[in-house]
Each structure stands twice: as structure tokens, then as C-alpha cells.
Amino acid sequence: TYGAHYVLLCNDSQQTMDLLDRGYSVVAGEHDSPEVYKNLAHSQAAMLVALDSDTRNTNIIFSARGSGAARLLLVASATNDESSEILKLAGCDQVFQFQRLLGEALARRVLNAKARCSIILRVEDLIIAEAPVMRTHLVNKSLKECGLRSQTGVNVVGLWQRGQFRLPTADSVFTSTTVMVIAGTMQQIEAVNALLGPKDANKQNREDTPVVILGGGGVGLAAARFLQASGRSFCLVDKEDKPGVPRDSIVIGDASDLNVLAEAKFRQAPSVIITTHDDDTNIYLTLYCRRLNKEIQIISRANLDRSIPILHTAGADLVLSLASMVSNSVINLLSPGKVLMINEGLNIFRSTVNDQLNGKLLIGSGIRSETHCSVVALRDTNGEMHIN
């Protein structure tokens, strides 16, 4: 999609044929064979990415590094800190703990009375954040009517509407399921937090009650740790006890059992995070939670991108895809500092002012009308960044 040539290395001949039939560039070969990497001309490659088990990834990295590719960028996934350290010892340049990253990203997006905005990217002093419109005075107002820019100084650069990303116009109307993508300074983001925070004490108290997490795997535990570190209470629901989780913060049982959800105080919770590694289960639980509680914010994990629209149809307000997180992380390493893929449909990049724009006012430049891009910052000749 981004114009980078790739090849998948597969050690199973039948899987290789299946992938070829589906249109992928793929070759058959053993992951631990230096000869295979030499035949792939890996020393001339931009990057090698290992996305298997921790032990297999270690073997891949060690074999690739030891086969004459001293400058090759090696990237791998890992499930825990110990594996990350071992992969680095094997020669890996960049290690991603995707389950932890996904769990933290899910937890960052829960409704919070003190911080409505969830920061997703920092570029020096420029902050890119997401802010759900749910339970704010912006619902049913247009971007022009709400006065967000005049009151806070932020720039609304995108809108998520149940998994569909679109560029905002002055007449774009916010609904309870809209999530704004905004750009600004930290001071401007804090102004949005103050503007959108609950004015009603009852609403504030509800958004401070424990968040329910369904599923205690790697992603669910990462979400719980993030909430705990940020001072937010939670209740984890899982069929088994989880070491390290406070006893008063876990309910053991089936998440589809009404009594279990009642014990977790599901009906009083502001948000529920659905984190299992099975998309069918996540869809089932999303539909179930929405039927039980029309007002709750539902944030769900998706393992496959094709499950995202189904989860939104089932009632999820926000869906984060593990597949998209992996691909975004890898793609961003291909062009460091030039283009940052924030999520599907939204990129941030730098561009030098040319003769055609030199001396023009931003308002008359036609950049947004002709390219659908928003200018969120300008850097002057002294290197200072001017935001919005």
C-alpha cells in the first residue's frame, strides 16, 4: 500500500502456496538458515521483521545477524520484558511488545472526568490526541457551532465515526459516537479537557468509578496495569485468578454470566474494555454488553481488520486492531522523521514551503481545499515551532 517492496519468508511449503494464491510475495525457506537469508539478498534490504514466537524470533534475529548483514535493521515482536532483553542480545535493533502497547492504547481511551483527551502522538511540542464526544455538550452540534477552535486553540484534523475516518468540515455534526482527532500544544489540549469535562457532579462521579475489563490475557493485564499506574480503579473479569492483580480488583467467572457482571458492577461502570484474543468472543461480548447497558462506553480489541466494522455494528464505540498496530509500527520505521502513520487514514508529515506558497497567507493558500491536508504547525528559520 505504501510502495515498499516486501517478501514473506515461510518455512511451510503448503502455507507458501496458499499465500501465493492470495497474491502475496512469498518464498519458502527455513528461518534459521543463513543460506536462505543470503539468497534473499538480505544485506541489501531495508528491514527484516520477525513476528513469530519469542523463541523463534530470537533464532531468526540471531541467524540473520550472523549471516553477513551487520547494517540490516532487525525488528521483532516480544511478549514480555525478559524476551525483549534476549532479542536485543541476539542483535535486534527494535523490539515491540504489541500486546502491552495494545492494552495501554485501549486503557488510554476510557472516559475520564479529569482528562477527556487521549494523547496518541508527540512531535516535539505538537500533541496529537483523540477525544470522544460522548457525554459532552458537543453532541448534536456542528464543528462551526461548537466554538472549539476559538475557545481552546486546537485544530480538529479528523473524525472517527464507528470505525470510519473522515476529514472534518465546518458543517460536520458531532454525535455521541464521534471521536475527534485534535492537534495542538499541551496547553491547548488541557483547555479541551477543561471544556469537555463533566460539569454535573453525578456524571463526574460515574466517570471516576471502576472500569470493567473483560479478559485477563496479555492485553487485558496490560490495560489493568496502565489504569492502576494512572490512579484509575478497575475490575478485571476472567475465568482464572491472575497473580499480581489486587483481590478487590478481580472477579473470577464467565463474562457472559449476569451474576459475574453484577459483581463487577458493570451497570455502574463508565467504560468496559473487551480484550480477548478471539474476535468471535469479542463480537459476542460487545453485543451482550450493549444490550445490557445502552449508556456504557465499549472499547474492544480486534485481531483482524475485517472484524472492525462488525464490532462497531455490534455496539462498540471504539475498536483498536492488533493488525493495524503492528503494521503502523513497522511502516513508521521505514521513513523515520518524514511520515508518521498515526492510524489508518491519518498521517503526519513535514513539507518545505516552496516558491508557489512563499509569501502567501495560509488562509488563501488553498492547501486544505485542494489537498485535504491540515497545516498543524510551522517551523520558522530559527527552528522554532509555531502550532496552530
N, C-alpha and C positions, 0 to 999 in steps of 0.2 A: 504493500500500500504506500509506503514512504520511499519507494525507489531503491531500496537496498537489496542487493542480490544475496541469497541465503542458500544453504543446503542443510537438510536434516540428516544426521547420521543415525542409522538404525541397525541394531545387531540381530534383528529377526527378519528373515527374507520374506515371510508372508506379510508381515506388517509393512515392509518396504513396498511390496507390490500394491497393497491396499492404499497406501499413501500416494503412490504414483498415480493410481487410478483416480484419486480425488484431486489430482492436479498439483500436488506439492513437488518441490525439488528435493529428492531424497536419494541417498546411496546406502548400500548395505556394507557393514563392516563392524569389527569388534572395537568397543570403546577403549580397550586397554592396549591396542596395538599401535606402536609408534609408526609402523609402516603405513597404516591407514591414514594417519594424520599427515604424513609426508606426501602420500598420493593425493590428498585433498589440498596440497599446497598451503597448509595452514599458516606457514610463516609469513604469507602474504595477505592473510585475512585481516579484517578489521577487528574481529572479536570471535571468541569461542564461548558459547553459553551452555552450561551443564544444568539440566533441570530434572535430574533423576533422584534416587535416594541419596542420603548423605554419604553412605559408604561408596556407592557407585560414582557419585560426583567427585569424591576425593581421588579415586582411581583415574577418572577421566582427566582431571586437572593435572595430577602428577605425571600421567603418561604424555599429555600434550606438552607440558612444560619441559619434560625431559627429552623431547624428540626434535630439538633444534629450533624452538620458537621462543627465544628469550624475550622478544618485544611484543609478542601477541597478548592482547588484552583478554584475560581469563575471568569469566563471570560465572557464579554458581548460586544455587539456592541452598538453604540450610534450615533445619527445623529448630535448632537451639544454639545457644552461645558456644557450647563446647564444640559442636560441629563447625561453627564459623571459624574458631581458632585453628582447628585441624586443617580446614580447607586453605586457610591463609598460609599455614606451614607447608602445605603441598604446592604452593605457588600461586594461589588465587589472588587476583587483584581486587575484586569486588564481590562481596557476599551479601545476599539479600535473604532475610528471614521473612518470607512473604506472609506466612500465617500471622506472625506478630504484627507486621505492617497493616494487614487487613483488619485484624482485631482492633488495633488502635484507631484506624480510619473509621470503622463502624462506631466506636465509642465516642469519637470526637463529634459525631453528628447528632447525638441525643439532644433533646430540648433542654436548655439550661437557662435558668432565670437570670444568672449573672453574666453569661456570655452567649448571646444568640449566634454569633458568628463562629464558624469553624475554620481556622486557618489551614489552607492546603498547600501554600507555597510562599516562600520569602525570597525575593531577589533584592539584596541589599535592603533599602528602606521601603521597597514596594511590597505590599502584602496582597495576596490573592486569597479570598475567603468565600465560603458558602454560608448562606443564611436562609433557613426555612421561614416562609411567610406564615405558616400555621400558627394560629392563636395570637396574631398581631393585628394592629389596626390597619395594616396594608391590604388585608383581604378584600377583594372586590374593587380595589382602586387601581387606576392605571399608573404607569410609571410617571406620566406627566402630572397627575393629580397628587401623588403622594409626597412630592417635595423632598425626596430622599437626597438628591444631589445638593440642593440649596441648604438643607439643614445639617448635613454631615460632611459633604465634600467628596463622597465616594462616587465611583463610576460603576454602574451596573453593566457588566460586559457580557452576561449571558443569563439564560433562564432554563432551569430544568423543570420539565412538566411530565411527571411519571415516566422518567427514563428517556424522554425526548429533549435534546438540547436545541435551543434556538436563540438567535440573536434578538435582543430587545429593541422595541421601537417605543416612541413616546406614548403610543396608544396601547401598548401591551398591558393587559389586565392581570393582576395577581389573583390567584386562587389559594385555597387552603393547602393545596398540594404543590404549589410553586416553591422552588428553591432558587434563590438569587445567587449568581456568582458575581462578586464585587471586587474592585481593585481600589487600593488607597494606602495611605500611611497608617501606622499603628494608631495614631490619634484619631483618624477618621473612622477606623474600624471600631474603636472604643465608643465613638459617638453613635454608631449604628447600634451597638449593644445597648447603650442607654436609651436610645429612641424606641427600640423594639422590645425591650424588657417588659415583663408583666407589670401593669400599673395596679392591677387588682391583687390584693393580698392573698385571696384564695387561689388564684392562678399561680402566683409565685410559690405558694406552699406546695401546690401539686407538682410543679416542675422541680422541686427540691426533694421529692420523695424518691425511694429507690427505683432504679432502672432494672427491669427484668431481662435477664439474658437466658435464652433457650439454647442449650448445648454447651458442654464443658470440655470440648476438644481444644486443640491448639489456638484456634481463632477466638473461641469463647473465653478461654482463660486469659488471652492477651487483652481482650476487651475489658475483662474484670480488673486486671492489674492496672490498666490505664485509668479506669474510673476511680479505683482505690487511690492511686497516686495523685489524682487531681482533686481528691477530697469528696468525691461523689459516691453516695451509697448505692448498692446494687444487690440483686438477689439472683443467684445462678441456679438454674433448674437443670438437673442431669440425673440419669439413672444410677450413677455411681458417685460415691463421695470423692472429693478432689482435695488431695493434700495441699496445704498452703492457703486454701480458701477458708476464711473465718466461719465457724459453725453457724453463726447467726446470719450468714450471707449466702447460704446454700439450702435448697430444698431438693431432697432426693426423691425422684419419681419420674413418671412419664409426663412429658409436657402437654400431651393431649388429654390428660386427666383433669377434669374440672376442679377436683379437690386439691390437686397439686398446685394448679394455678391460683386457687383461692388462698392457699397457704403462702404463696409467693406474693400475695397482694397485687395480682395482675390488674384488677379493675381500678385500683388507685394509682397505678404507675403512669408516669407521663410518656414513657417510651418502652418498647420491647425490641431487643436485638436478637434476631434469629440467625444462628451461626453454624448449623450442622453442615457436614461435608457432602450431604446428599441433596441435590436440587429438588427431587420429588418430595422429600420430607419438608424442605423449606417452603415449598409451594403449599403443601397441606397445612403446615402450621400458620402460614400467613393468612390463608383463607379462614382458618379456625379463629385466629386472634381478631381478625377484622369483624367477624360475625359476633364475637363476644363483647367487643369494645369498639364502638364506632369512632371514639374520640382519640384513642391512643395513637402515638406516632410509631409506625412499624418500620424498622430498618432491617433489611435482610441481606444475607450473603448469597451470591450466585457463583457457582463454579464454572458454568458455561455461559457465554454471552447470549446464547439463544434462549436461556431461561429468564433473562432480564424482563422482557415485555410480559411474560406470563406471570412473574411475581408482582409486577405493577398492576396487572389486571386482577390478580387475586386480592389486592388491597395494600401492597407495600407502598410506603411514602418515598423511601429511598432504597436503592439497591446498589451494592458495590460488587463488582465482578473480580474474582481472583485472576481470571484470564487477562482482563484489561490491566490490572495492576502489574502483572508480570511483563506484559508487552510494553506498557508505558515505561517501566523502569529500564528495560533493555534498550528501547528506542532512544531514550534520553541520553544514554551513554554514547550513542553513535555520533551525536553532534553537540558535545558539551559547550555550554555558554552561548550557543547560537539559537537553537529552537528547544523549548521545553514543552513536551506534550503533557498537559495537566490532566486531561481525561479525553475520552472520545469526543471530538468536535471542538475542543478548545486548546489552542496552542499559544504560547507567548514567545515572541522573538524580537531581536533587535534589527533595526534597519537604519542606515545612514541617510541623512537628508541630502537629496540630490539637487541639481540645478533647477529642476521643474518645481520643487517645493521651496527652494531657498527664498526667503523674504516674504512668504505668504503667511497669512493668518491661518491658524488651524481651522477656524470656523468656515473659511472659504476654500479649504484645500480639496474638498471632495473625497478625502481618504475613506471616511466611513460609508458614504453613499456609493462610491464606486468599487470599493474592495471589501466592505462589510467587516473591516478591522477597526478596532478602537485604539486610539493612542492613549496609553495609560501613564506614560512618563516621558520626559525629555531630558537628555543629558547635555549640559552646556559645554563650552570649550574648556572650562576649568574642571570638568569631570563631575560637577555637582548634578544630582538627580532631582528634577522637579516633577512631582507626582500630581496627576490630575490638574 
